[in-house]
Amino acid sequence: MPKELKGVPNIYTLRGQKDVYAIDDALKVKMDHVTVVGAGFIGLEMVENLKYRGVKKVFVFFLHYCTLTLTLLECIRWSSSRRRTKS
């Protein structure tokens, strides 16, 4: 995870089994909105499972690796602004 995002709440990576458990624990709290960064196989599987678990709005961003940090920050800002304006 980019160092600029360390310590920011509710941001998770998916690299191993411990990450799966952390995401699962976070989903036990009712969420109506999730942003998935990455539209590869794992990202799309995540979207499918989030929808199955009852998340109503799932936004998906496809990234080019070289702009990952900047784009992640932009995605978070955009996602947060959408959540505030679409209540």
Secondary structure, DSSP 8 states (H G I E B T S, - for coil): --GGGTT-TT----SSHHHHHHHHHHHTS--SEEEEE--SHHHHHHHHHHHHTT-SEEEEE---GGGHHHHHHHHHHHHHHHHHH--
